[in-house]
Amino acid sequence: MSTRHRNLSLRILAGLELVLLVAVVLAGIKLVFTNLGLFVLYLVFAAILLLGGWLAFSGTGRRRSWGMFIAIGGVLGLLILTLALARNAAWQIVLMIILCVAYAVLASLLAARYWRQQALEAGPGRHFENPWLVINPKSGDGRAMKAGIPAKAKDMGITVHVTEAGDDIIGLAEEAVRNGADVLGVSGGDGTLAAVATVAMRHNVPLVVLPGGTRCHFARDIGLDPENMPDSLRGFTGIERRVDVGVINGRTFLNNASFGIYAAIVSRPDYRNNKAGVSREVTRALVTSDAPYFPLHYQDADGNKQDHAAVIQVGVNRVATLSLTEVGQRQRMDEGILHVIVIPAMNDQIAGQLAGALVPFRQAGGYQEWTATSITITAPSDQILAGVDGENVELDSPVEIKVKPAALRLVVPAGARQSRPVKPFSKAGAKALVDVLAGRA
């Protein structure tokens, strides 16, 4: 099939998808406005559930008991409303389900066709003489080992090193470069990725990433699918792109650095074995204290000096702060900016405003977010706890954080997604459909 015919079929699919999207929106509006009272009550009981959950999570004794009681009331209210809605608008709900399923199926077909065409038009990728891959076998509950990545990589002529306890990742990567590796590959958590990326940048060697970690934030953000790990091996014959990295007191990080409550949580030695329990314990201690924040000094979005915060998170490039499926997604990896998020105090004001109005955090309790190219954080003590790409570290004060634009040479599968897949039910998804229909994508 010619490129012209392929483009025409894509545009026809995009047109059908837009028609379905309009139908979904109109059906949704009709469902809401014909049952407006029920949906208002939905918001009320959802707020009650959020508030009760917060009180139960962050409190002890009577506060925790009241929180559980309120949360149970919220759940029961939502269940009763769901039954009432099913009775009053059964046919409308069925219609919405049919339209949404049709839209999702067509979106999947359109995306598969689009990326298949991108692969055809991408042309041949890179050829490396001495590719090298390091694999952390325990990351992601053994994701790489279960997918048979070591054997598949060796069949491609890639030198594979499966790490053992105590291995020095940076030392292994340095040795690989000394032995002539012209591309470094890595499968593991984001901390392992950052270590190998440091060596890759030091020697100006390209990097191939496999989504082998638990959450695979960085791998997902560059468009890789953790459920299809073998496909990411095509990065060793792929195309090169440049992405930004962060530097914190001279240390490279790929995702984010967090200060305050998250750093206090991951610094606990029992965190890995009891994440929920430790998170609840640290949160309760902070919320019930006289000062529900940490002595972190920084300049806010307006340039004003601040002397405390419950949370400071600094991400490489703009981060989607609120998502139903995942927190912290990035649609772009080359904006050349840091995204700073600050919650000044961890108290009931934030939770109350969030639950009372179902508003995003940015409207509650002094929450701030802004973009910058650098930020400095200090504290009264000589050391500051931080969580850097999910790992606990102690940093000398002051902490200097900068972005290094286009610092990392990354090789991804030819024709693969170059960023996070756009969500179909979103403004970006609708815009992508319009772009394809108009022939702009």
C-alpha positions as CSV (number, residue, x, y, z in Angstrom):
1,M,0.0,0.0,0.0
2,S,1.4,3.4,-0.9
3,T,2.0,6.1,1.6
4,R,-0.8,8.2,0.1
5,H,-3.3,5.3,0.6
6,R,-2.0,4.6,4.1
7,N,-2.4,8.3,5.1
8,L,-6.0,8.3,3.6
9,S,-6.9,5.3,5.7
10,L,-5.5,6.9,8.8
11,R,-7.5,10.1,8.2
12,I,-10.7,8.1,7.6
13,L,-10.2,6.2,10.9
14,A,-9.5,9.5,12.7
15,G,-12.7,10.9,11.3
16,L,-14.7,8.0,12.5
17,E,-13.0,8.3,15.9
18,L,-13.9,11.9,16.2
19,V,-17.6,11.1,15.4
20,L,-17.5,8.5,18.2
21,L,-15.9,11.0,20.5
22,V,-18.6,13.6,19.9
23,A,-21.2,10.9,20.5
24,V,-19.6,9.9,23.8
25,V,-19.5,13.5,24.9
26,L,-23.1,14.2,24.0
27,A,-24.3,10.9,25.6
28,G,-22.3,11.8,28.7
29,I,-23.9,15.3,28.9
30,K,-27.4,13.9,28.5
31,L,-26.7,11.3,31.2
32,V,-25.4,13.9,33.7
33,F,-28.1,16.5,33.1
34,T,-31.0,14.1,33.2
35,N,-29.7,12.8,36.5
36,L,-28.1,16.0,37.9
37,G,-29.2,15.5,41.5
38,L,-27.6,12.1,41.6
39,F,-24.3,13.3,40.2
40,V,-24.2,16.2,42.7
41,L,-24.7,13.7,45.5
42,Y,-21.9,11.6,43.9
43,L,-19.5,14.5,44.4
44,V,-20.7,15.0,48.0
45,F,-20.2,11.3,48.9
46,A,-16.9,11.2,47.0
47,A,-15.7,14.2,49.1
48,I,-16.9,12.4,52.3
49,L,-14.9,9.3,51.3
50,L,-11.8,11.3,50.6
51,L,-12.0,13.2,53.9
52,G,-12.7,10.0,55.9
53,G,-9.8,8.2,54.2
54,W,-7.5,11.0,55.0
55,L,-8.5,11.1,58.7
56,A,-8.2,7.3,59.0
57,F,-4.8,7.3,57.3
58,S,-3.3,10.2,59.1
59,G,-4.8,9.8,62.5
60,T,-4.8,7.5,65.6
61,G,-7.4,6.7,68.3
62,R,-10.6,8.7,68.0
63,R,-9.5,10.5,64.9
64,R,-8.8,7.2,63.1
65,S,-12.1,5.7,64.2
66,W,-14.1,8.8,63.0
67,G,-12.2,8.7,59.7
68,M,-13.1,5.0,59.2
69,F,-16.8,5.7,60.1
70,I,-16.9,8.7,57.7
71,A,-15.2,6.7,54.9
72,I,-17.6,3.8,55.3
73,G,-20.5,6.2,55.0
74,G,-19.0,7.6,51.8
75,V,-18.7,4.1,50.3
76,L,-22.3,3.2,51.2
77,G,-23.6,6.4,49.8
78,L,-21.8,5.9,46.5
79,L,-23.1,2.3,46.3
80,I,-26.7,3.4,46.9
81,L,-26.3,6.2,44.3
82,T,-24.9,3.7,41.8
83,L,-27.9,1.4,42.3
84,A,-30.3,4.4,41.9
85,L,-28.5,5.6,38.7
86,A,-28.6,2.1,37.3
87,R,-32.3,1.9,37.9
88,N,-33.1,5.4,36.5
89,A,-30.8,5.5,33.5
90,A,-30.1,1.9,32.6
91,W,-30.4,2.4,28.8
92,Q,-28.2,5.6,28.9
93,I,-25.5,3.7,30.8
94,V,-25.6,0.8,28.4
95,L,-25.3,3.3,25.5
96,M,-22.4,5.1,27.1
97,I,-20.6,1.7,27.7
98,I,-21.2,0.7,24.0
99,L,-19.9,4.0,22.7
100,C,-16.9,4.1,25.0
101,V,-15.9,0.5,24.1
102,A,-16.2,1.3,20.4
103,Y,-14.2,4.4,20.8
104,A,-11.5,2.6,22.8
105,V,-11.3,-0.3,20.3
106,L,-11.0,2.1,17.3
107,A,-8.4,4.2,19.2
108,S,-6.3,1.1,19.7
109,L,-6.6,0.2,16.0
110,L,-5.8,3.7,14.9
111,A,-2.7,3.8,17.3
112,A,-1.4,0.5,16.0
113,R,-1.9,1.6,12.4
114,Y,-0.2,4.9,13.1
115,W,2.9,3.5,14.8
116,R,3.2,0.7,12.2
117,Q,3.3,3.4,9.5
118,Q,5.9,5.3,11.5
119,A,8.0,2.2,11.7
120,L,7.8,1.8,7.9
121,E,8.7,5.4,7.3
122,A,11.5,5.6,9.9
123,G,13.9,3.6,7.7
124,P,16.9,1.7,8.9
125,G,18.2,2.4,12.4
126,R,21.7,2.3,14.0
127,H,24.1,-0.5,13.8
128,F,26.5,-1.0,16.8
129,E,29.6,-3.1,16.7
130,N,29.9,-3.9,20.4
131,P,26.5,-3.5,22.2
132,W,26.4,-4.1,26.0
133,L,23.5,-4.7,28.4
134,V,23.4,-4.8,32.2
135,I,20.3,-6.4,33.8
136,N,19.2,-6.2,37.4
137,P,17.4,-9.6,37.7
138,K,15.4,-8.6,40.7
139,S,13.9,-5.3,39.4
140,G,10.2,-5.3,38.7
141,D,9.8,-8.7,40.4
142,G,12.2,-10.3,37.8
143,R,10.4,-8.8,34.8
144,A,13.5,-9.0,32.5
145,M,14.2,-12.6,33.5
146,K,10.6,-13.7,33.0
147,A,10.6,-12.2,29.5
148,G,13.8,-14.1,28.6
149,I,15.7,-10.9,27.9
150,P,19.2,-12.3,28.6
151,A,18.9,-15.1,26.0
152,K,17.1,-12.9,23.5
153,A,19.8,-10.2,23.8
154,K,22.7,-12.7,23.4
155,D,21.0,-14.0,20.3
156,M,21.3,-10.5,18.9
157,G,25.0,-10.4,19.6
158,I,24.7,-8.2,22.7
159,T,27.1,-8.7,25.6
160,V,24.9,-9.3,28.7
161,H,25.8,-8.8,32.3
162,V,23.3,-10.0,34.9
163,T,24.1,-8.3,38.2
164,E,24.7,-9.9,41.5
165,A,24.4,-8.5,45.1
166,G,27.1,-5.9,45.7
167,D,27.8,-5.2,42.0
168,D,29.0,-1.6,41.3
169,I,26.8,-0.6,38.3
170,I,28.8,2.5,37.4
171,G,32.0,0.4,37.6
172,L,30.5,-2.3,35.3
173,A,29.5,0.3,32.8
174,E,32.9,2.0,32.9
175,E,34.6,-1.3,32.3
176,A,32.3,-2.0,29.4
177,V,33.2,1.3,27.7
178,R,36.9,0.6,28.3
179,N,36.4,-2.8,26.6
180,G,35.0,-1.0,23.5
181,A,31.2,-0.9,24.1
182,D,29.7,1.6,21.6
183,V,26.2,1.5,23.2
184,L,25.2,0.8,26.8
185,G,21.9,-0.9,27.6
186,V,20.2,-1.1,30.9
187,S,17.3,-3.0,32.4
188,G,16.4,-2.1,36.0
189,G,15.0,0.4,38.4
190,D,15.3,4.2,37.7
191,G,18.3,4.4,40.1
192,T,20.1,1.8,38.0
193,L,19.1,3.6,34.8
194,A,20.5,6.9,36.2
195,A,23.8,5.2,37.1
196,V,24.4,3.8,33.6
197,A,23.2,7.1,32.0
198,T,25.9,8.9,34.0
199,V,28.6,6.7,32.4
200,A,26.9,7.1,28.9
201,M,27.0,10.9,29.2
202,R,30.5,10.9,30.6
203,H,31.8,9.1,27.5
204,N,29.3,10.4,25.0
205,V,28.0,6.9,24.3
206,P,24.3,6.3,23.5
207,L,22.0,4.5,25.9
208,V,19.3,1.9,25.3
209,V,16.7,1.5,28.1
210,L,14.6,-1.6,28.7
211,P,11.4,-1.2,30.9
212,G,12.6,-3.7,33.6
213,G,11.8,-1.7,36.8
214,T,8.8,-1.8,39.1
215,R,7.0,1.3,37.8
216,C,9.3,2.1,34.8
217,H,8.6,5.8,35.0
218,F,11.4,6.8,32.7
219,A,10.9,3.9,30.2
220,R,7.2,4.7,30.0
221,D,7.9,8.4,29.5
222,I,10.0,7.6,26.4
223,G,7.2,5.4,25.0
224,L,8.3,1.9,25.9
225,D,5.8,-0.8,27.0
226,P,6.7,-2.8,30.1
227,E,4.3,-5.5,29.1
228,N,6.3,-6.0,25.9
229,M,9.9,-6.0,27.0
230,P,11.4,-7.9,24.1
231,D,10.2,-5.2,21.7
232,S,12.5,-2.7,23.5
233,L,15.5,-4.7,22.4
234,R,14.9,-3.1,19.0
235,G,16.5,0.0,20.6
236,F,19.9,-1.7,19.8
237,T,19.1,-1.2,16.1
238,G,17.0,1.9,16.6
239,I,17.1,5.7,16.1
240,E,18.8,8.3,18.3
241,R,17.1,11.1,20.2
242,R,18.2,13.5,22.8
243,V,16.6,13.9,26.2
244,D,17.1,16.1,29.3
245,V,18.5,15.0,32.6
246,G,18.6,16.6,36.0
247,V,21.7,17.2,38.1
248,I,21.5,17.4,41.9
249,N,24.8,18.3,43.7
250,G,26.6,16.7,40.8
251,R,24.6,13.5,40.7
252,T,22.5,12.6,37.6
253,F,18.8,11.9,38.0
254,L,16.2,11.1,35.3
255,N,12.8,11.6,36.9
256,N,12.6,13.6,40.1
257,A,14.1,14.5,43.4
258,S,11.8,14.8,46.4
259,F,12.3,16.5,49.8
260,G,10.1,16.5,52.9
261,I,7.7,13.8,53.8
262,Y,8.6,11.4,50.9
263,A,12.3,11.6,51.7
264,A,11.5,10.9,55.4
265,I,9.4,7.9,54.4
266,V,12.0,6.3,52.1
267,S,14.8,6.9,54.6
268,R,13.2,4.5,57.0
269,P,15.1,1.2,57.0
270,D,11.8,-0.8,57.2
271,Y,10.2,1.1,54.2
272,R,10.9,-1.6,51.6
273,N,9.2,-4.3,53.6
274,N,6.3,-2.2,54.9
275,K,5.6,0.7,52.5
276,A,2.0,1.3,53.6
277,G,2.7,1.0,57.3
278,V,5.7,3.3,57.2
279,S,4.0,5.9,55.0
280,R,1.1,6.0,57.4
281,E,3.3,6.2,60.5
282,V,5.4,9.1,59.1
283,T,2.3,11.0,57.8
284,R,0.5,10.6,61.2
285,A,3.6,11.9,63.1
286,L,3.8,15.0,60.8
287,V,0.1,15.8,60.7
288,T,-0.3,15.6,64.5
289,S,2.9,17.6,65.3
290,D,2.9,21.3,66.2
291,A,4.8,22.0,62.9
292,P,3.4,19.8,60.1
293,Y,6.3,20.6,57.8
294,F,10.1,20.4,57.4
295,P,12.7,23.3,57.8
296,L,13.4,23.5,54.0
297,H,14.4,26.9,52.7
298,Y,13.8,27.9,49.1
299,Q,12.5,30.6,46.8
300,D,8.9,30.2,45.7
301,A,7.3,30.8,42.2
302,D,7.2,34.6,43.0
303,G,10.8,34.8,44.2
304,N,9.8,35.1,47.8
305,K,12.0,33.3,50.4
306,Q,10.2,30.5,52.3
307,D,11.5,28.6,55.3
308,H,9.4,25.4,55.4
309,A,7.6,22.9,53.3
310,A,6.0,19.5,53.7
311,V,6.8,18.4,50.2
312,I,9.2,19.8,47.6
313,Q,9.4,17.8,44.4
314,V,11.6,18.7,41.5
315,G,11.0,16.8,38.2
316,V,12.9,16.8,34.9
317,N,10.4,18.4,32.5
318,R,6.7,19.1,33.1
319,V,4.9,16.5,35.1
320,A,1.2,15.7,35.1
321,T,0.5,16.0,38.8
322,L,-2.9,14.5,38.9
323,S,-4.0,11.3,37.0
324,L,-6.5,8.6,37.7
325,T,-4.0,5.9,36.5
326,E,-0.6,7.2,37.5
327,V,1.1,10.1,39.2
328,G,4.0,11.9,37.5
329,Q,3.6,11.3,33.8
330,R,5.6,13.4,31.3
331,Q,4.5,13.9,27.7
332,R,7.8,15.6,26.7
333,M,11.4,14.8,27.6
334,D,13.1,17.7,25.9
335,E,11.6,20.9,27.3
336,G,14.8,21.9,29.1
337,I,13.0,22.8,32.3
338,L,12.5,21.6,35.9
339,H,9.0,21.3,37.3
340,V,8.8,22.3,40.9
341,I,5.9,21.3,43.1
342,V,5.5,22.5,46.7
343,I,3.0,21.6,49.5
344,P,3.8,24.0,52.4
345,A,2.2,22.0,55.2
346,M,0.7,18.5,55.6
347,N,-2.5,19.3,57.5
348,D,-6.2,18.9,57.4
349,Q,-6.6,22.2,55.5
350,I,-5.3,20.6,52.4
351,A,-7.3,17.4,52.8
352,G,-10.4,19.4,53.8
353,Q,-10.3,21.7,50.8
354,L,-9.6,18.8,48.5
355,A,-12.5,16.7,49.9
356,G,-14.9,19.7,50.3
357,A,-14.6,20.9,46.7
358,L,-13.0,18.0,44.8
359,V,-10.5,20.5,43.5
360,P,-7.0,19.7,42.3
361,F,-4.2,20.2,44.8
362,R,-3.1,23.4,43.0
363,Q,-6.2,25.2,44.4
364,A,-5.7,24.0,48.0
365,G,-3.7,24.9,51.0
366,G,-1.1,27.1,49.4
367,Y,0.0,24.5,46.9
368,Q,2.4,25.9,44.2
369,E,3.9,24.6,41.1
370,W,6.2,26.4,38.6
371,T,9.0,25.7,36.1
372,A,12.6,26.8,36.3
373,T,16.0,25.8,35.1
374,S,17.5,25.6,38.6
375,I,16.5,25.7,42.2
376,T,18.5,25.8,45.5
377,I,17.2,24.2,48.7
378,T,18.9,24.7,52.1
379,A,18.2,23.6,55.7
380,P,19.5,24.5,59.2
381,S,21.4,21.1,59.2
382,D,24.4,20.3,57.1
383,Q,22.6,17.3,55.5
384,I,19.3,17.1,53.8
385,L,17.3,13.9,53.2
386,A,16.1,13.4,49.7
387,G,14.5,10.8,47.5
388,V,16.2,10.8,44.2
389,D,14.6,8.6,41.5
390,G,13.0,6.6,44.4
391,E,16.3,6.1,46.3
392,N,17.1,7.5,49.7
393,V,20.1,9.8,49.8
394,E,21.7,12.4,52.1
395,L,22.9,15.5,50.4
396,D,25.1,18.4,51.6
397,S,23.3,21.6,52.1
398,P,22.9,23.7,50.0
399,V,21.3,21.4,47.5
400,E,21.8,22.7,43.9
401,I,19.4,21.2,41.3
402,K,19.8,22.0,37.6
403,V,18.5,20.7,34.3
404,K,20.9,19.7,31.5
405,P,19.0,20.0,28.2
406,A,19.6,17.3,25.6
407,A,22.4,15.8,27.6
408,L,21.6,12.2,27.1
409,R,21.9,10.3,23.8
410,L,19.0,7.8,23.8
411,V,18.4,5.1,21.2
412,V,14.8,3.9,20.9
413,P,13.2,1.4,18.5
414,A,12.8,2.8,15.0
415,G,9.3,4.1,14.6
416,A,8.4,3.5,18.2
417,R,6.6,6.1,20.3
418,Q,8.7,9.0,21.0
419,S,6.8,10.0,24.2
420,R,4.0,8.8,26.4
421,P,1.1,7.5,24.3
422,V,-1.7,10.1,24.3
423,K,-4.7,9.2,26.3
424,P,-7.8,8.8,24.0
425,F,-10.2,10.4,26.5
426,S,-8.3,13.7,26.8
427,K,-7.8,17.1,25.2
428,A,-4.5,15.9,23.8
429,G,-6.2,12.8,22.4
430,A,-8.8,14.9,20.6
431,K,-6.1,17.2,19.3
432,A,-4.1,14.2,18.0
433,L,-7.2,13.0,16.1
434,V,-7.8,16.4,14.6
435,D,-4.1,16.5,13.5
436,V,-4.3,13.1,11.9
437,L,-7.6,14.0,10.1
438,A,-6.1,17.3,8.8
439,G,-3.0,15.5,7.6
440,R,-0.7,17.2,10.1
441,A,0.4,13.9,11.8
